[in-house]
Amino acid sequence: MKYLVTFARIIVGNLFIFSGVVKANDPLGFSYKLEEYFVEFGMNWEWLHSILVPLAAALCIAEIIMGVAVLVGWRMKEISWSLLLMIGFFTILTGASAIFEIVRSCGCFGDAIPLTPWQSFYKDIILLVLILIIFVKRNVIKPWANNTHLLGIYLISSAILFALGKMLDWSMASEVLVFLWVAIIVKYISQKPSLAANVAIFMSVIYSLYLTIGSTTDLPFKDFRPYAIGKNLPDQMTLPEGATPPVYENILVYKNTKTGETKELTNDTFNASKIWEDKDWEWVSTENELIEEGDVAAITDLTISNHEGVELTDLILAEEKALWIVCYDMNLTDKENLAAINELSLAAQKEGIKVYGLSSAGEELSNNLIKEYNLSFDFYVTDGIVLKTMVRSNPGIMYLEKGTVKGKWHHSNVPVVEDLI
């Protein structure tokens, strides 16, 4: 049983840390996912939507703290209850989402590792079992109850977090490991296990706040989306050579003119049936049924058009140099820095850089904003969800050269034109 509890602590602790960190890196994106769940489950309450971002940040912080607590054995009675309640809630949520096909991606690991609802549900079931093991043995898990045993947990955890960090090309793993190894040093110097555990928890709180506050007042530290700096958008909109295409099967529907009976035939059964030779049967329709999903391009929904409905996506992506001012929802756009953004637009145009405003708003609302702030650029229409994905800022700033993203900025950190060129 001892080894089973150790295994459970290692898996649960590291998964909670990893899940919390990748979402704390982008709490705004996590809030969008929570909003999607709340709307789909009929929880479209104004007060709930008003606290989405702080709620998302709080959940990320809680995950990191609970993950560290499981590894160091800190206050396991309270932590095990919190783990059980949280995983119980999310298991029900992901289970309902998978069964009723409510959302396509659960957001458990943010944009770093997309999971389908079924994958997320199976993951939560496994975690639920492991957390139940920890819950049953919660009274015997103490900080540094066995030095050698805990050192083994730390070494394995270090390997797991380091491997995850390498996989994502992000140093989050080494940063989190500091909590564990500082706690070990404190323990051996002070000979006070509880003090060492408290130090690890305190450091996890500080780090969590640093992540969540830093990534909400500016852009995420690590961008896992297909609009990240260095990505070429036209390349992201097409499948690479050798990609697996989806497999479809033709379903031919025939109807008996005398009895009204209908038959659905595949290509094989159609040829075998020779139904076309029977004058009582007539063709009604042919449908395409997806048999096997193939590879999907990273970007499938980017379209840019003017307010008359003329699509300009390829033309804008082909610009030698382009500055995009992204306002996914003009009703929520932070207007405080629009003057600075307009100054950047004017300077960019003098340097031959084309400037485009992108928004989901209608022509009247766009023109009103242009007039009110004397903006030097026009707005074009793009889907709001796509704009949310492009840049976690409203307004946000993107600089592209021939469709390749060269820079992204939050509206609180407006660049000067020299930063672009």
C-alpha positions as CSV (number, residue, x, y, z in Angstrom):
1,M,0.0,0.0,0.0
2,K,2.9,2.3,0.8
3,Y,4.2,2.2,-2.8
4,L,0.7,2.6,-4.2
5,V,0.2,5.8,-2.2
6,T,3.6,7.0,-3.3
7,F,2.7,6.4,-6.9
8,A,-0.6,8.2,-6.5
9,R,1.2,11.2,-4.9
10,I,3.7,11.4,-7.7
11,I,1.1,11.3,-10.5
12,V,-1.5,13.5,-8.8
13,G,1.0,16.1,-7.6
14,N,2.8,16.5,-10.9
15,L,-0.3,16.5,-13.0
16,F,-1.9,19.2,-10.8
17,I,1.3,21.3,-10.9
18,F,1.6,20.9,-14.7
19,S,-2.1,21.6,-15.4
20,G,-2.1,24.6,-13.1
21,V,1.0,26.1,-14.5
22,V,0.0,25.8,-18.2
23,K,-3.3,27.4,-17.5
24,A,-1.9,30.1,-15.1
25,N,0.3,31.0,-18.1
26,D,-3.0,32.0,-19.9
27,P,-5.8,32.6,-17.4
28,L,-7.7,34.7,-19.9
29,G,-7.8,31.7,-22.3
30,F,-8.9,29.5,-19.4
31,S,-11.7,31.9,-18.6
32,Y,-12.9,31.6,-22.2
33,K,-13.2,27.9,-21.8
34,L,-15.0,28.3,-18.5
35,E,-17.4,30.7,-20.2
36,E,-18.0,28.1,-22.9
37,Y,-18.9,25.4,-20.3
38,F,-21.1,27.8,-18.3
39,V,-23.1,28.8,-21.4
40,E,-23.5,25.3,-22.6
41,F,-24.7,24.1,-19.1
42,G,-27.2,27.0,-18.9
43,M,-25.2,28.9,-16.2
44,N,-25.3,32.1,-18.2
45,W,-25.5,34.4,-15.1
46,E,-24.2,37.9,-15.3
47,W,-22.5,37.8,-11.9
48,L,-20.7,34.6,-12.8
49,H,-19.4,36.0,-16.1
50,S,-18.2,39.1,-14.3
51,I,-15.8,37.1,-12.2
52,L,-14.6,34.7,-14.9
53,V,-11.0,35.9,-15.1
54,P,-10.3,36.0,-11.3
55,L,-12.2,32.6,-11.0
56,A,-9.9,31.1,-13.7
57,A,-6.8,32.5,-12.0
58,A,-7.9,31.2,-8.6
59,L,-8.5,27.7,-10.0
60,C,-5.0,27.7,-11.6
61,I,-3.4,28.9,-8.3
62,A,-5.3,26.2,-6.3
63,E,-4.1,23.5,-8.7
64,I,-0.5,24.5,-8.3
65,I,-0.7,24.7,-4.5
66,M,-2.5,21.4,-4.2
67,G,0.0,19.7,-6.5
68,V,3.0,21.0,-4.4
69,A,1.1,20.1,-1.2
70,V,0.6,16.5,-2.3
71,L,4.4,16.1,-3.0
72,V,5.6,17.6,0.2
73,G,2.8,16.1,2.4
74,W,1.4,19.5,3.6
75,R,-1.9,19.5,5.5
76,M,-3.1,16.4,3.7
77,K,-6.5,16.2,5.5
78,E,-7.6,19.5,4.0
79,I,-5.8,19.0,0.7
80,S,-7.2,15.5,0.1
81,W,-10.8,16.8,0.7
82,S,-10.1,19.7,-1.8
83,L,-8.7,17.3,-4.3
84,L,-11.6,15.0,-4.0
85,L,-14.2,17.8,-4.4
86,M,-12.4,19.3,-7.3
87,I,-11.8,16.1,-9.3
88,G,-15.4,15.0,-8.5
89,F,-16.8,18.2,-10.0
90,F,-14.6,18.1,-13.1
91,T,-15.2,14.4,-13.7
92,I,-19.0,15.1,-13.8
93,L,-18.4,18.1,-16.0
94,T,-16.1,16.3,-18.5
95,G,-18.3,13.2,-18.5
96,A,-21.4,15.2,-19.3
97,S,-19.4,17.1,-22.0
98,A,-18.2,13.9,-23.6
99,I,-21.6,12.1,-23.5
100,F,-23.6,15.0,-24.8
101,E,-20.9,16.4,-27.0
102,I,-21.1,19.9,-25.4
103,V,-17.5,21.2,-26.1
104,R,-14.8,19.9,-28.4
105,S,-11.8,20.6,-26.2
106,C,-11.8,20.5,-22.4
107,G,-9.0,23.0,-21.8
108,C,-7.5,20.9,-19.0
109,F,-4.0,21.7,-20.2
110,G,-4.8,25.0,-21.9
111,D,-3.5,25.2,-25.5
112,A,-0.4,23.3,-24.6
113,I,-1.9,19.8,-24.9
114,P,-5.5,19.8,-26.4
115,L,-7.6,16.9,-25.2
116,T,-11.0,15.8,-26.5
117,P,-13.8,15.5,-23.9
118,W,-13.5,11.7,-23.8
119,Q,-9.7,11.9,-23.3
120,S,-10.3,14.4,-20.5
121,F,-13.0,12.2,-18.9
122,Y,-10.8,9.1,-18.9
123,K,-7.9,11.3,-17.4
124,D,-10.3,12.5,-14.7
125,I,-11.4,8.9,-13.9
126,I,-7.8,7.8,-13.4
127,L,-7.1,10.9,-11.2
128,L,-10.2,10.2,-9.2
129,V,-9.0,6.7,-8.4
130,L,-5.6,7.9,-7.4
131,I,-7.0,10.8,-5.3
132,L,-9.3,8.3,-3.5
133,I,-6.1,6.4,-2.5
134,I,-4.6,9.5,-1.2
135,F,-7.8,10.4,0.6
136,V,-8.0,7.0,2.3
137,K,-4.3,7.4,3.6
138,R,-4.5,11.1,4.2
139,N,-3.9,10.7,8.0
140,V,-0.5,9.0,7.5
141,I,1.0,11.3,4.9
142,K,3.2,13.8,6.8
143,P,6.0,16.1,5.7
144,W,9.3,14.2,5.7
145,A,7.9,11.2,7.5
146,N,10.7,9.3,5.7
147,N,13.6,11.3,4.3
148,T,14.6,8.6,1.8
149,H,11.1,8.0,0.7
150,L,10.4,11.8,0.1
151,L,13.7,12.2,-1.7
152,G,12.6,9.5,-4.1
153,I,9.4,11.4,-4.7
154,Y,11.3,14.6,-5.4
155,L,13.7,12.9,-7.8
156,I,11.0,11.3,-9.9
157,S,8.9,14.5,-9.8
158,S,12.0,16.4,-11.0
159,A,12.3,14.0,-14.0
160,I,8.6,14.3,-14.9
161,L,8.5,18.1,-14.7
162,F,11.7,18.5,-16.5
163,A,10.5,16.2,-19.3
164,L,7.2,18.1,-19.6
165,G,9.1,21.4,-19.8
166,K,11.4,20.0,-22.5
167,M,8.3,18.7,-24.4
168,L,6.8,22.2,-24.4
169,D,10.1,24.0,-24.9
170,W,9.3,26.0,-21.7
171,S,11.3,26.4,-18.5
172,M,8.3,26.1,-16.2
173,A,9.6,22.7,-15.0
174,S,12.9,24.0,-13.6
175,E,11.0,27.0,-12.0
176,V,8.6,24.7,-10.2
177,L,11.4,22.4,-9.1
178,V,12.9,25.2,-7.1
179,F,10.1,24.9,-4.5
180,L,10.9,21.3,-3.8
181,W,14.6,21.6,-3.5
182,V,14.6,24.8,-1.5
183,A,12.2,23.0,0.9
184,I,14.7,20.1,1.2
185,I,17.5,22.5,2.0
186,V,15.4,24.3,4.7
187,K,14.5,20.9,6.2
188,Y,18.1,19.8,6.6
189,I,19.2,23.1,7.9
190,S,16.4,23.7,10.4
191,Q,15.5,20.1,11.1
192,K,11.8,21.2,11.0
193,P,9.7,19.3,8.5
194,S,6.7,21.5,8.9
195,L,8.7,24.7,8.3
196,A,10.2,23.2,5.1
197,A,6.7,22.2,3.9
198,N,5.4,25.7,4.6
199,V,8.3,27.2,2.7
200,A,7.4,25.1,-0.4
201,I,3.8,26.1,-0.2
202,F,4.6,29.8,0.3
203,M,6.9,29.7,-2.8
204,S,4.2,28.0,-4.8
205,V,1.7,30.8,-3.9
206,I,4.2,33.5,-4.9
207,Y,5.0,31.8,-8.2
208,S,1.3,31.2,-8.9
209,L,0.5,34.9,-8.3
210,Y,3.5,35.9,-10.5
211,L,2.2,33.7,-13.3
212,T,-1.4,34.7,-13.2
213,I,-0.9,38.4,-12.6
214,G,1.9,38.7,-15.2
215,S,-0.1,36.9,-17.9
216,T,-3.3,38.9,-17.4
217,T,-1.7,42.3,-17.3
218,D,0.4,41.4,-20.3
219,L,0.5,38.6,-22.8
220,P,1.1,34.9,-21.8
221,F,4.7,34.0,-21.0
222,K,4.5,31.1,-23.5
223,D,2.2,31.2,-26.6
224,F,1.1,27.7,-27.6
225,R,-1.4,28.9,-30.2
226,P,-0.9,28.8,-34.0
227,Y,-0.7,32.7,-34.0
228,A,2.5,32.7,-31.9
229,I,5.5,34.8,-32.8
230,G,7.4,33.0,-35.6
231,K,4.4,31.2,-37.0
232,N,3.5,31.7,-40.7
233,L,-0.3,31.9,-40.8
234,P,-0.7,30.7,-44.5
235,D,1.3,27.7,-43.6
236,Q,-0.8,27.1,-40.5
237,M,-3.9,27.2,-42.7
238,T,-2.8,24.3,-45.0
239,L,-2.0,20.7,-44.3
240,P,1.7,19.8,-44.6
241,E,2.8,17.3,-47.2
242,G,2.1,13.8,-46.2
243,A,-0.8,14.7,-43.9
244,T,-3.5,12.1,-43.6
245,P,-6.7,13.3,-45.3
246,P,-10.2,12.4,-43.8
247,V,-11.9,9.4,-45.2
248,Y,-15.6,9.7,-46.3
249,E,-18.0,7.1,-47.6
250,N,-20.9,7.8,-50.0
251,I,-24.3,6.9,-48.7
252,L,-26.9,6.6,-51.5
253,V,-30.5,6.9,-50.4
254,Y,-33.2,5.1,-52.5
255,K,-37.0,5.2,-52.1
256,N,-39.5,2.6,-53.2
257,T,-42.2,4.5,-55.2
258,K,-44.9,2.0,-54.3
259,T,-44.3,1.3,-50.6
260,G,-42.5,4.4,-49.6
261,E,-39.7,2.3,-48.0
262,T,-36.2,3.8,-48.1
263,K,-32.8,2.2,-48.2
264,E,-29.3,3.6,-47.4
265,L,-26.6,1.9,-49.5
266,T,-22.8,2.2,-49.4
267,N,-20.8,1.9,-52.5
268,D,-20.3,-1.8,-51.9
269,T,-23.9,-2.7,-51.0
270,F,-25.1,-0.5,-53.9
271,N,-23.1,-2.5,-56.4
272,A,-24.2,-5.8,-54.9
273,S,-27.9,-4.8,-54.8
274,K,-28.2,-3.7,-58.4
275,I,-31.1,-1.6,-57.1
276,W,-30.9,0.6,-60.2
277,E,-32.3,-2.3,-62.3
278,D,-35.6,-2.2,-60.3
279,K,-37.9,0.4,-61.7
280,D,-39.8,0.6,-58.4
281,W,-36.8,2.2,-56.7
282,E,-35.7,5.7,-57.4
283,W,-32.6,7.6,-56.2
284,V,-33.3,10.3,-53.6
285,S,-30.0,11.7,-52.4
286,T,-26.3,11.0,-51.9
287,E,-24.7,11.9,-48.6
288,N,-21.0,11.9,-47.4
289,E,-20.4,10.2,-44.1
290,L,-17.1,10.7,-42.2
291,I,-15.6,7.3,-41.6
292,E,-12.2,8.3,-40.3
293,E,-11.0,11.7,-39.2
294,G,-7.8,12.9,-40.8
295,D,-5.3,15.6,-39.9
296,V,-6.6,19.1,-39.5
297,A,-4.8,22.3,-40.3
298,A,-3.8,24.4,-37.2
299,I,-5.9,27.3,-38.5
300,T,-9.2,26.5,-40.1
301,D,-11.4,29.5,-39.4
302,L,-9.4,32.6,-40.3
303,T,-11.3,34.9,-42.7
304,I,-10.9,38.6,-43.1
305,S,-13.5,40.6,-45.1
306,N,-14.7,44.2,-45.4
307,H,-18.1,45.3,-44.2
308,E,-19.5,44.7,-47.7
309,G,-18.7,41.0,-47.3
310,V,-15.7,40.9,-49.7
311,E,-13.1,38.5,-48.4
312,L,-9.6,39.9,-48.3
313,T,-7.8,37.2,-46.3
314,D,-5.2,36.2,-48.9
315,L,-4.5,39.8,-49.9
316,I,-3.9,41.0,-46.3
317,L,-1.8,37.9,-45.4
318,A,0.4,38.6,-48.5
319,E,1.3,42.1,-47.4
320,E,5.1,42.7,-47.1
321,K,4.5,44.5,-43.7
322,A,1.3,44.7,-41.8
323,L,0.2,45.9,-38.4
324,W,-3.0,44.4,-37.0
325,I,-5.0,46.1,-34.3
326,V,-7.2,43.4,-32.9
327,C,-10.4,44.2,-31.0
328,Y,-12.4,41.0,-30.6
329,D,-15.3,42.8,-28.9
330,M,-15.6,46.6,-29.3
331,N,-18.1,46.8,-26.4
332,L,-15.4,45.4,-24.1
333,T,-12.3,47.1,-25.7
334,D,-10.1,48.9,-23.2
335,K,-10.0,52.4,-24.7
336,E,-7.4,53.8,-22.4
337,N,-4.4,53.2,-24.8
338,L,-6.2,53.7,-28.1
339,A,-4.4,57.1,-28.5
340,A,-1.0,55.4,-28.1
341,I,-2.0,52.7,-30.6
342,N,-3.2,55.4,-33.1
343,E,0.2,57.1,-32.8
344,L,1.9,53.8,-33.6
345,S,-0.4,53.4,-36.6
346,L,0.5,56.8,-37.9
347,A,4.2,56.2,-37.5
348,A,3.9,52.7,-39.1
349,Q,2.1,54.1,-42.1
350,K,4.9,56.6,-42.7
351,E,7.3,53.6,-42.8
352,G,5.1,51.9,-45.5
353,I,3.5,49.5,-43.1
354,K,-0.2,48.7,-43.9
355,V,-2.4,49.0,-40.8
356,Y,-5.6,46.9,-40.4
357,G,-8.1,46.9,-37.6
358,L,-9.7,43.5,-37.0
359,S,-13.0,43.2,-35.1
360,S,-16.2,41.2,-35.1
361,A,-18.2,44.5,-34.8
362,G,-20.5,45.8,-37.4
363,E,-19.8,48.8,-39.6
364,E,-21.7,51.3,-37.4
365,L,-19.9,50.4,-34.2
366,S,-16.5,50.4,-36.0
367,N,-17.1,53.8,-37.6
368,N,-18.2,55.2,-34.2
369,L,-15.0,54.1,-32.6
370,I,-12.9,55.5,-35.5
371,K,-14.6,58.8,-35.3
372,E,-14.5,59.1,-31.5
373,Y,-10.8,58.4,-31.2
374,N,-9.8,59.8,-34.7
375,L,-8.2,56.5,-35.6
376,S,-6.0,56.4,-38.7
377,F,-7.0,52.9,-39.8
378,D,-10.2,51.1,-40.9
379,F,-11.7,48.0,-39.3
380,Y,-12.3,44.7,-41.1
381,V,-14.5,41.8,-40.0
382,T,-13.1,38.6,-38.4
383,D,-14.8,36.1,-36.2
384,G,-14.6,37.1,-32.5
385,I,-13.4,33.6,-31.3
386,V,-10.6,33.7,-33.9
387,L,-9.6,37.2,-32.6
388,K,-9.6,35.9,-29.0
389,T,-7.2,33.2,-30.1
390,M,-4.9,35.6,-32.0
391,V,-3.8,37.7,-29.1
392,R,-4.9,37.7,-25.4
393,S,-5.5,41.5,-25.3
394,N,-8.5,43.7,-26.3
395,P,-7.1,45.7,-28.1
396,G,-4.1,43.7,-29.0
397,I,-1.3,44.4,-31.5
398,M,0.3,42.1,-34.0
399,Y,3.0,42.8,-36.6
400,L,3.4,40.5,-39.6
401,E,5.7,40.2,-42.6
402,K,4.2,38.2,-45.5
403,G,1.9,36.4,-43.1
404,T,4.6,35.5,-40.5
405,V,4.0,36.9,-37.0
406,K,7.0,38.9,-36.0
407,G,5.7,40.6,-32.8
408,K,2.7,40.7,-30.5
409,W,1.9,43.2,-27.8
410,H,-0.6,43.8,-25.1
411,H,-2.4,47.2,-25.1
412,S,-0.7,48.1,-21.9
413,N,2.7,47.8,-23.6
414,V,2.3,49.6,-26.9
415,P,5.5,49.4,-28.9
416,V,7.1,52.2,-30.9
417,V,7.6,51.9,-34.6
418,E,11.3,51.1,-34.2
419,D,10.3,47.9,-32.4
420,L,8.5,46.8,-35.6
421,I,11.2,47.7,-38.2
